Amino acid sequence: MPTITLRHITKRWKNFYGVDNLNLDIPDNSFITLLGPSGCGKTTILRMIAGLETPTEGQIKIGDRVVFDSEKGINIPANKRNVGFLFQNYALWPNMTVYENISFGLKNIKDELPKVDLEAKVLSDMIHALKNGKKFKEQIEDCRGKGGSLDIKKAYVKLIDTFSLSMMTAKELLALGIQNESDPQKAADEKRIPMEKKLQTLIENHAAKGESLNDKFELIKNGSVMTELRKLSAEEIDSRVRHVARIVKIGMFMDRYPAELSGGQQQRVAIARTLAPEPQVLFMDEPLSNLDAKLRLEMRYELQRLHVETGSTFVYVTHDQMEAMTLATKICLINNGVLQQYEAPLSVYNRPANIFAADFVGNPSINFIEAKGQQAADGSIDLEIFHGVKGRFVPNDPIDISAWFTTRDQAEITKKELENARLKEKNAVEKSNKDEVFRYHIQKIVEEDSSIREEPVLSNEDLVLGVRPEAISIDPDGALKSTIYGAMPTGMESTLKLSIQEDFLLTGVIFGNNEYHIGDQVGIHLSGKNILLFDRKSGKFITAGRLLL
């Protein structure tokens, strides 16, 4: 499967930028989640790669093929990009069976396709099934009712799923009558031997013409697969339909209509239909949002398995950070059309690039604590938090905070210079949805109205600590004294709201089956080496370390 490359992709409507100068490399066989709040641009990115939306500027490559280039005027239509798209709405035809829904698009494919020796393929599939006559008979016997009558449709499905066959091949095998023989293996061998001879003759005939067959029974000549402009045969269509039905485990529902299926089963049909044309890349736009919580969890496991079994590249849009964390090989976090971070899920969680990334990823949400601080001679940072509580932040790795601030300021100057230069170009448009530092939330017992709060004048002493809920631990000797403001036990853990100085609130996740009561006085530690330090002025991540109080 191909890599996907996006260079300087921009999509704007007048002066509103839906996607702003996006550069992205999506590796082969990866599972990428486009994550962000509603309206951030993630679905627009997906639609531009798929060819359903035209970028304003930039270049998109799928593999070595340029499918869009604004400067060269290239824009390959969606139906020529060989990609599959799975929508939030399943969009199944209600008057068609499951089989007809999956096969519908395949009947319209007419393209330069490989030449295939279908006779040789069918013979090979039958030979494979007949090599284990005993297993063949066992599968059939499983399909008999109490009176001994054979459920033909069930028998076909059994053979198809067990031996990876098409319906046509399953029917031919069942017609051989092997299941009625007292010695099924002997009967199977008697049917198989002439088939092997016939297959060998076909192979020799191809060899005489300088041709060979690969494992898909495509014709090879001079080292290349031979092609021809044609439609898929009925055997090929059926093979594809049965193959994807096996992958998503809906082989037994092929004769049903969508209204006769559950939501999860309908979703599987939609996935199978998307996989049937064998797309290079599979795009999914919030495909699980219509399912209930339990089924959504089950389908996450199915999508993980599907990704491994198909070996395809998946690009998945969601606003659910739990979906992104559990499914992705890398998370592409977007806000206001701008890429915020593009890394593995745990990297985004443990080392967020900025305050927005820290806030958006994680459930329960991260705790933010405003701090004033200066770096001491030993490299630690002396802090004041919660209006008077003294502490010391010890970075995991040595860092010169003054040098970090100098680099930050230079980066901001360079960014402004580049933007001013861009605005001088012909047809340049200034962005109306300006990029701003994310406004984080400080939990308090009495919430402030942020709309009337004056913006403070910030200096390099203004910092923000990010404390994940699991970094808070209960200890009678804990340095911070708190009161339990709320407690939600779930069995294996409890989520607590802890009030500090009768003003601030922290959220903690305490593991274990303990009982906590509102109003109890407890001591707490902010423990571990993953306490995060951010610059309040820019919102950028500075470093991680320990907090000593």
C-alpha positions as CSV (number, residue, x, y, z in Angstrom):
1,M,0.0,0.0,0.0
2,P,1.2,3.5,-0.8
3,T,2.4,6.4,1.4
4,I,0.4,9.6,1.2
5,T,2.2,12.9,1.1
6,L,0.7,16.4,1.6
7,R,2.7,19.5,0.9
8,H,1.5,23.0,1.7
9,I,-2.1,22.0,1.5
10,T,-4.4,24.9,2.1
11,K,-8.2,25.1,1.9
12,R,-9.9,28.5,2.3
13,W,-13.3,30.0,1.7
14,K,-12.7,33.7,1.0
15,N,-10.5,34.7,4.0
16,F,-11.5,31.8,6.3
17,Y,-8.9,29.0,6.4
18,G,-10.3,25.6,6.9
19,V,-6.8,24.0,6.5
20,D,-3.7,26.2,6.7
21,N,-0.4,25.1,5.0
22,L,-0.5,21.5,6.1
23,N,2.5,19.2,5.5
24,L,1.9,15.6,6.3
25,D,3.5,12.2,5.5
26,I,1.3,9.2,6.1
27,P,3.4,6.0,6.0
28,D,2.5,2.8,4.2
29,N,0.3,0.4,6.3
30,S,-0.3,3.0,9.0
31,F,-3.5,3.8,11.0
32,I,-3.7,7.6,11.2
33,T,-6.4,9.4,13.2
34,L,-7.2,13.0,12.3
35,L,-8.3,14.3,15.7
36,G,-9.6,17.6,16.8
37,P,-12.7,19.6,17.9
38,S,-15.7,20.1,15.6
39,G,-14.9,22.5,12.8
40,C,-11.1,22.2,13.1
41,G,-10.6,20.9,9.5
42,K,-10.0,17.2,10.0
43,T,-12.9,16.1,7.6
44,T,-11.8,18.6,5.1
45,I,-8.3,17.1,5.1
46,L,-9.8,13.6,4.6
47,R,-12.0,14.8,1.7
48,M,-9.1,16.6,0.0
49,I,-7.0,13.4,0.0
50,A,-9.9,11.3,-1.2
51,G,-10.7,13.8,-4.0
52,L,-14.1,14.8,-2.7
53,E,-12.9,18.4,-1.9
54,T,-10.5,20.5,-4.0
55,P,-7.6,22.3,-2.1
56,T,-7.0,25.9,-2.7
57,E,-3.2,25.3,-2.8
58,G,-0.6,22.6,-2.5
59,Q,0.2,19.1,-3.7
60,I,-1.1,15.6,-2.7
61,K,0.6,12.3,-3.7
62,I,-0.7,8.8,-3.2
63,G,2.4,6.6,-3.6
64,D,4.4,7.9,-6.5
65,R,1.3,9.4,-8.2
66,V,0.5,13.1,-8.0
67,V,-3.3,13.3,-7.6
68,F,-3.5,17.0,-7.0
69,D,-1.1,19.9,-7.7
70,S,-2.4,23.5,-7.7
71,E,0.6,24.8,-9.7
72,K,0.5,22.1,-12.4
73,G,-3.3,22.0,-12.6
74,I,-3.5,18.3,-11.7
75,N,-6.7,17.1,-10.0
76,I,-7.4,13.4,-10.4
77,P,-11.1,12.7,-9.7
78,A,-12.1,10.6,-6.6
79,N,-13.2,7.6,-8.6
80,K,-9.7,7.4,-10.2
81,R,-7.7,7.5,-7.0
82,N,-8.4,3.9,-5.9
83,V,-9.5,4.8,-2.4
84,G,-12.3,3.6,-0.3
85,F,-14.5,5.9,1.9
86,L,-16.6,4.8,4.9
87,F,-19.0,7.5,6.1
88,Q,-20.8,8.1,9.4
89,N,-24.0,7.2,7.5
90,Y,-23.8,3.6,6.3
91,A,-25.7,4.5,3.1
92,L,-26.8,1.0,2.4
93,W,-29.5,0.4,-0.3
94,P,-32.6,-0.8,1.6
95,N,-34.0,-2.7,-1.3
96,M,-30.8,-4.7,-1.8
97,T,-29.6,-7.7,0.1
98,V,-26.2,-7.6,1.9
99,Y,-24.6,-9.5,-1.0
100,E,-26.1,-7.0,-3.6
101,N,-25.0,-4.0,-1.5
102,I,-21.4,-5.3,-1.3
103,S,-21.2,-6.3,-5.0
104,F,-23.0,-3.3,-6.4
105,G,-20.0,-1.1,-7.1
106,L,-17.9,-4.0,-8.4
107,K,-20.3,-4.6,-11.4
108,N,-19.5,-1.0,-12.6
109,I,-15.7,-1.4,-12.6
110,K,-14.2,-1.3,-16.0
111,D,-10.5,-0.8,-16.0
112,E,-7.1,-2.1,-17.1
113,L,-7.2,-5.3,-15.0
114,P,-4.9,-8.3,-14.8
115,K,-5.6,-11.2,-17.1
116,V,-6.7,-14.1,-14.9
117,D,-7.0,-17.8,-15.7
118,L,-10.3,-18.4,-13.8
119,E,-10.5,-22.0,-14.7
120,A,-7.1,-22.7,-13.1
121,K,-8.1,-20.7,-10.0
122,V,-11.3,-22.7,-9.5
123,L,-9.5,-25.9,-10.0
124,S,-6.8,-24.9,-7.5
125,D,-9.5,-23.9,-4.9
126,M,-11.3,-27.2,-5.3
127,I,-8.1,-29.2,-5.0
128,H,-7.2,-27.3,-1.8
129,A,-10.6,-28.2,-0.3
130,L,-10.5,-31.8,-1.4
131,K,-7.1,-32.4,0.2
132,N,-8.9,-32.7,3.5
133,G,-12.0,-34.8,2.7
134,K,-12.6,-35.6,6.4
135,K,-12.8,-31.9,7.3
136,F,-14.9,-31.2,4.2
137,K,-17.5,-33.8,5.4
138,E,-17.4,-32.5,9.0
139,Q,-18.3,-29.0,7.8
140,I,-21.3,-30.4,5.9
141,E,-22.5,-32.5,8.8
142,D,-22.6,-29.4,10.9
143,C,-25.3,-28.1,8.6
144,R,-27.8,-31.0,9.1
145,G,-30.9,-30.5,11.1
146,K,-32.4,-32.8,13.8
147,G,-34.0,-35.0,11.1
148,G,-30.8,-35.3,9.1
149,S,-31.9,-32.9,6.4
150,L,-29.1,-30.7,4.9
151,D,-29.4,-26.9,5.1
152,I,-27.9,-26.2,1.7
153,K,-27.4,-22.4,2.2
154,K,-25.7,-23.0,5.5
155,A,-23.5,-25.6,3.9
156,Y,-22.4,-23.2,1.2
157,V,-21.4,-20.6,3.8
158,K,-19.5,-23.2,5.8
159,L,-17.5,-24.3,2.7
160,I,-16.9,-20.7,1.6
161,D,-15.6,-19.6,5.0
162,T,-13.6,-22.8,5.8
163,F,-11.8,-23.1,2.4
164,S,-11.9,-19.4,1.2
165,L,-14.1,-20.3,-1.8
166,S,-16.5,-18.4,-4.1
167,M,-20.2,-19.5,-4.1
168,M,-19.8,-21.0,-7.6
169,T,-16.9,-23.2,-6.4
170,A,-18.8,-24.2,-3.2
171,K,-21.7,-25.3,-5.3
172,E,-19.5,-27.4,-7.6
173,L,-17.9,-29.1,-4.6
174,L,-21.2,-29.9,-2.9
175,A,-22.5,-31.3,-6.1
176,L,-19.6,-33.9,-6.1
177,G,-21.5,-35.7,-3.3
178,I,-18.4,-36.5,-1.2
179,Q,-20.3,-35.9,2.0
180,N,-22.5,-39.0,1.3
181,E,-19.5,-41.3,1.0
182,S,-18.5,-43.7,3.8
183,D,-14.8,-42.9,3.2
184,P,-14.8,-39.1,2.4
185,Q,-11.0,-38.9,2.0
186,K,-10.9,-41.7,-0.5
187,A,-13.8,-40.2,-2.4
188,A,-12.2,-36.7,-2.3
189,D,-8.9,-38.1,-3.6
190,E,-10.6,-39.8,-6.5
191,K,-12.2,-36.4,-7.5
192,R,-9.0,-34.5,-6.9
193,I,-6.5,-36.5,-9.0
194,P,-8.0,-35.7,-12.4
195,M,-8.4,-32.0,-11.3
196,E,-4.6,-31.9,-10.5
197,K,-3.9,-33.3,-14.0
198,K,-6.1,-30.8,-15.7
199,L,-4.5,-27.9,-13.7
200,Q,-1.0,-29.1,-14.7
201,T,-2.1,-29.2,-18.4
202,L,-3.3,-25.6,-18.1
203,I,0.0,-24.5,-16.5
204,E,2.0,-26.3,-19.3
205,N,-0.2,-24.6,-22.0
206,H,0.7,-21.2,-20.5
207,A,4.4,-22.1,-20.3
208,A,4.3,-23.0,-24.0
209,K,3.3,-19.4,-24.7
210,G,6.0,-18.0,-22.5
211,E,3.5,-17.3,-19.7
212,S,3.3,-18.3,-16.0
213,L,0.7,-17.9,-13.2
214,N,1.3,-16.1,-9.8
215,D,-0.5,-17.1,-6.6
216,K,-3.5,-15.0,-7.7
217,F,-3.6,-16.9,-11.0
218,E,-2.8,-13.7,-12.9
219,L,-0.9,-14.3,-16.1
220,I,2.8,-13.2,-16.0
221,K,4.9,-12.6,-19.2
222,N,8.4,-11.2,-19.3
223,G,8.2,-10.6,-15.5
224,S,5.1,-8.4,-15.7
225,V,1.4,-9.1,-15.0
226,M,-0.6,-9.1,-18.3
227,T,-3.5,-6.7,-18.3
228,E,-6.6,-6.0,-20.4
229,L,-9.5,-3.5,-20.4
230,R,-12.4,-5.4,-19.0
231,K,-15.0,-5.7,-16.3
232,L,-14.8,-8.1,-13.4
233,S,-16.2,-11.6,-14.1
234,A,-19.1,-13.0,-12.0
235,E,-16.5,-15.4,-10.4
236,E,-14.2,-12.6,-9.5
237,I,-17.0,-10.4,-8.1
238,D,-18.3,-13.3,-6.0
239,S,-14.7,-14.1,-4.7
240,R,-14.2,-10.6,-3.6
241,V,-17.6,-10.4,-1.9
242,R,-17.1,-13.6,-0.1
243,H,-13.5,-12.6,0.9
244,V,-14.5,-9.3,2.5
245,A,-17.6,-10.9,4.1
246,R,-15.2,-13.4,5.8
247,I,-13.0,-10.6,7.0
248,V,-15.8,-8.7,8.7
249,K,-17.7,-11.9,9.7
250,I,-21.0,-11.4,7.9
251,G,-21.0,-14.5,5.6
252,M,-24.2,-15.8,7.2
253,F,-26.2,-12.6,6.5
254,M,-25.7,-12.4,2.7
255,D,-29.4,-12.9,1.9
256,R,-30.7,-10.5,4.4
257,Y,-31.8,-6.9,3.9
258,P,-30.3,-3.9,5.9
259,A,-33.5,-3.4,7.9
260,E,-33.0,-7.0,9.2
261,L,-29.6,-6.2,10.7
262,S,-28.4,-4.5,13.9
263,G,-26.4,-1.3,13.7
264,G,-23.1,-3.1,14.2
265,Q,-24.0,-5.6,11.4
266,Q,-24.9,-2.8,9.1
267,Q,-21.6,-1.1,9.8
268,R,-19.8,-4.4,8.9
269,V,-21.7,-4.4,5.6
270,A,-20.6,-0.9,4.9
271,I,-17.0,-1.8,5.7
272,A,-17.2,-4.9,3.4
273,R,-18.6,-2.8,0.6
274,T,-15.7,-0.3,1.0
275,L,-13.1,-3.1,1.0
276,A,-14.5,-5.0,-2.0
277,P,-12.9,-2.8,-4.7
278,E,-9.5,-3.4,-3.1
279,P,-8.7,0.3,-2.5
280,Q,-5.2,1.5,-1.9
281,V,-6.2,3.5,1.1
282,L,-9.3,3.3,3.4
283,F,-10.8,6.6,4.6
284,M,-13.2,6.6,7.5
285,D,-15.2,9.7,8.7
286,E,-16.5,9.0,12.3
287,P,-17.8,5.6,11.3
288,L,-18.7,4.5,14.8
289,S,-20.5,7.6,16.1
290,N,-24.0,6.1,15.4
291,L,-23.3,3.0,17.6
292,D,-23.9,2.6,21.3
293,A,-21.0,2.7,23.7
294,K,-20.6,-1.1,24.1
295,L,-20.8,-1.8,20.4
296,R,-18.5,1.1,19.6
297,L,-15.8,-0.5,21.8
298,E,-16.3,-3.9,20.1
299,M,-16.0,-2.3,16.7
300,R,-12.7,-0.6,17.7
301,Y,-11.2,-4.1,18.2
302,E,-12.7,-5.1,14.8
303,L,-11.1,-2.1,13.1
304,Q,-7.7,-3.0,14.7
305,R,-8.0,-6.5,13.4
306,L,-9.1,-5.4,10.0
307,H,-6.1,-3.1,9.7
308,V,-3.7,-5.9,10.4
309,E,-5.5,-8.4,8.2
310,T,-5.8,-6.2,5.1
311,G,-2.4,-4.5,5.4
312,S,-4.1,-1.3,4.1
313,T,-3.4,2.3,5.1
314,F,-6.2,3.7,7.2
315,V,-7.0,7.4,7.6
316,Y,-9.6,7.9,10.3
317,V,-11.5,11.1,11.4
318,T,-12.8,11.4,14.9
319,H,-13.3,14.0,17.6
320,D,-13.3,11.2,20.2
321,Q,-9.8,11.2,21.7
322,M,-10.3,7.7,23.2
323,E,-10.9,6.3,19.7
324,A,-7.8,8.1,18.5
325,M,-5.6,6.8,21.3
326,T,-6.7,3.2,21.0
327,L,-6.7,2.8,17.3
328,A,-4.0,5.0,15.8
329,T,-0.3,4.3,15.0
330,K,0.0,8.1,14.9
331,I,-2.4,10.9,15.9
332,C,-2.6,14.0,13.7
333,L,-4.0,16.6,16.1
334,I,-5.6,19.6,14.4
335,N,-7.0,22.9,15.7
336,N,-8.2,25.9,13.7
337,G,-7.0,24.2,10.5
338,V,-3.4,24.0,11.8
339,L,-1.4,20.9,12.6
340,Q,-0.6,20.9,16.4
341,Q,1.2,17.6,16.8
342,Y,1.7,14.4,14.7
343,E,3.1,11.6,16.8
344,A,2.3,8.2,18.3
345,P,-0.7,8.3,20.8
346,L,1.4,7.8,23.9
347,S,3.9,10.5,22.8
348,V,1.0,13.0,22.4
349,Y,-0.3,12.0,25.8
350,N,3.0,12.0,27.7
351,R,4.8,14.8,25.8
352,P,2.1,17.1,24.3
353,A,3.5,19.8,22.0
354,N,1.5,22.6,23.7
355,I,-1.3,23.3,26.1
356,F,-4.0,22.6,23.6
357,A,-2.6,19.1,22.9
358,A,-2.3,18.4,26.6
359,D,-5.9,19.5,27.2
360,F,-7.5,17.7,24.2
361,V,-5.9,14.3,24.8
362,G,-6.7,12.5,28.0
363,N,-9.8,11.4,29.9
364,P,-10.3,12.7,32.6
365,S,-8.7,15.9,31.4
366,I,-5.3,17.1,32.6
367,N,-5.1,19.5,35.5
368,F,-3.6,22.9,34.8
369,I,-1.9,24.9,37.6
370,E,-0.7,28.4,37.0
371,A,2.7,29.1,38.5
372,K,5.3,31.8,38.9
373,G,8.9,30.6,38.7
374,Q,12.6,31.3,38.1
375,Q,15.4,28.9,37.4
376,A,17.8,28.3,40.2
377,A,21.6,27.7,39.9
378,D,21.2,23.9,40.2
379,G,18.9,23.8,37.1
380,S,15.7,23.3,39.1
381,I,12.9,25.9,38.9
382,D,11.6,27.5,42.1
383,L,7.8,27.9,41.8
384,E,4.9,29.4,43.6
385,I,1.4,27.8,42.9
386,F,-2.1,28.1,44.4
387,H,-1.4,31.7,45.7
388,G,1.4,30.9,48.1
389,V,2.4,27.3,48.0
390,K,6.1,27.0,47.4
391,G,7.6,24.2,45.3
392,R,10.5,23.2,43.1
393,F,10.3,21.7,39.7
394,V,13.2,19.3,38.8
395,P,13.5,18.7,35.0
396,N,14.1,15.1,33.9
397,D,16.8,16.5,31.5
398,P,19.0,19.6,32.0
399,I,17.5,22.7,30.4
400,D,18.4,26.4,30.2
401,I,15.1,28.2,30.5
402,S,16.6,31.5,29.4
403,A,17.9,29.9,26.2
404,W,14.5,28.3,25.7
405,F,12.8,31.7,25.9
406,T,15.3,33.2,23.4
407,T,14.6,30.4,20.9
408,R,10.8,30.9,21.4
409,D,11.1,34.7,20.7
410,Q,13.2,34.1,17.6
411,A,10.8,31.5,16.3
412,E,7.9,34.1,16.7
413,I,9.9,36.8,14.9
414,T,10.6,34.4,12.0
415,K,7.0,33.3,11.8
416,K,5.8,36.9,11.6
417,E,8.4,37.7,8.9
418,L,7.3,34.8,6.8
419,E,3.7,35.7,7.1
420,N,4.4,39.3,6.2
421,A,6.3,38.1,3.1
422,R,3.4,35.8,2.2
423,L,0.9,38.6,2.4
424,K,3.0,40.7,-0.1
425,E,2.5,37.9,-2.7
426,K,0.0,38.3,-5.5
427,N,-3.5,36.9,-4.5
428,A,-2.4,36.4,-0.9
429,V,-5.3,36.5,1.6
430,E,-5.0,37.3,5.3
431,K,-6.5,34.7,7.6
432,S,-9.6,35.9,9.3
433,N,-9.8,33.0,11.9
434,K,-6.6,34.1,13.6
435,D,-4.4,31.6,15.5
436,E,-4.4,32.3,19.2
437,V,-2.8,30.7,22.3
438,F,-5.3,28.1,23.6
439,R,-7.3,29.3,26.6
440,Y,-6.8,26.6,29.2
441,H,-9.3,26.1,32.0
442,I,-8.3,26.3,35.7
443,Q,-10.8,24.3,37.8
444,K,-12.2,26.3,40.7
445,I,-15.0,25.8,43.1
446,V,-16.5,29.2,42.1
447,E,-16.0,29.5,38.3
448,E,-14.9,32.8,36.9
449,D,-16.5,34.4,33.8
450,S,-13.6,34.3,31.3
451,S,-15.4,36.7,29.0
452,I,-15.0,39.6,31.4
453,R,-11.6,38.6,32.7
454,E,-8.8,41.0,31.7
455,E,-5.9,39.5,29.9
456,P,-2.8,39.7,32.2
457,V,0.5,41.1,31.2
458,L,2.8,38.0,31.0
459,S,6.5,37.7,31.6
460,N,8.9,34.8,31.3
461,E,8.2,34.0,35.0
462,D,4.6,33.0,34.1
463,L,4.4,29.2,33.7
464,V,1.7,26.5,33.6
465,L,2.0,23.0,35.2
466,G,0.2,20.1,33.6
467,V,-0.7,17.3,36.0
468,R,-2.4,14.2,34.7
469,P,-5.1,12.8,37.0
470,E,-3.1,9.5,37.6
471,A,-0.1,11.6,38.9
472,I,-2.2,12.5,42.0
473,S,-2.0,10.1,44.9
474,I,-3.6,10.0,48.3
475,D,-1.2,10.0,51.3
476,P,-1.8,11.0,54.9
477,D,1.6,12.6,54.8
478,G,1.0,14.3,51.5
479,A,2.5,17.8,51.1
480,L,-0.8,19.3,49.9
481,K,-3.8,19.2,52.1
482,S,-7.2,18.9,50.4
483,T,-10.8,18.1,50.9
484,I,-12.8,15.6,48.8
485,Y,-15.3,17.7,46.8
486,G,-16.6,14.8,44.7
487,A,-16.0,11.0,44.3
488,M,-17.0,8.7,41.5
489,P,-16.0,5.0,42.2
490,T,-16.1,2.6,39.2
491,G,-14.7,-0.5,41.0
492,M,-11.1,-0.7,39.8
493,E,-10.6,3.0,40.4
494,S,-12.1,6.2,41.7
495,T,-12.2,9.6,40.1
496,L,-12.0,12.4,42.8
497,K,-12.4,16.1,42.7
498,L,-10.1,17.6,45.3
499,S,-10.4,21.1,46.6
500,I,-7.2,23.0,47.5
501,Q,-7.3,26.0,49.8
502,E,-11.1,26.0,49.4
503,D,-10.7,27.6,46.0
504,F,-9.0,25.4,43.4
505,L,-10.0,22.0,42.2
506,L,-7.9,19.1,41.0
507,T,-9.1,15.9,39.4
508,G,-7.4,12.7,40.5
509,V,-7.7,9.0,39.4
510,I,-7.0,6.8,42.4
511,F,-6.5,3.1,41.5
512,G,-7.9,0.5,43.9
513,N,-11.3,-0.5,45.4
514,N,-11.3,2.1,48.2
515,E,-14.2,4.2,49.4
516,Y,-13.9,8.0,49.5
517,H,-16.5,10.4,51.0
518,I,-17.3,14.0,50.2
519,G,-15.9,16.2,52.9
520,D,-13.0,14.0,54.0
521,Q,-9.7,15.7,54.6
522,V,-6.8,14.0,52.7
523,G,-3.2,14.7,52.0
524,I,-2.1,14.4,48.4
525,H,1.2,14.0,46.4
526,L,1.8,15.2,42.8
527,S,4.1,12.3,42.0
528,G,6.1,10.8,39.1
529,K,8.4,12.2,36.4
530,N,5.7,13.2,34.0
531,I,4.6,16.5,35.5
532,L,4.6,18.9,32.4
533,L,5.9,22.4,32.3
534,F,4.4,24.9,29.7
535,D,5.2,28.5,28.8
536,R,2.1,30.5,29.6
537,K,2.8,33.2,27.0
538,S,3.1,30.9,24.0
539,G,1.4,27.8,25.3
540,K,4.3,25.6,24.2
541,F,5.7,22.6,26.1
542,I,9.0,23.3,27.8
543,T,10.0,20.1,29.6
544,A,8.8,17.3,31.9
545,G,10.0,16.5,35.4
546,R,9.2,16.1,39.1
547,L,7.4,18.5,41.4
548,L,8.7,18.8,45.0
549,L,6.4,20.6,47.4
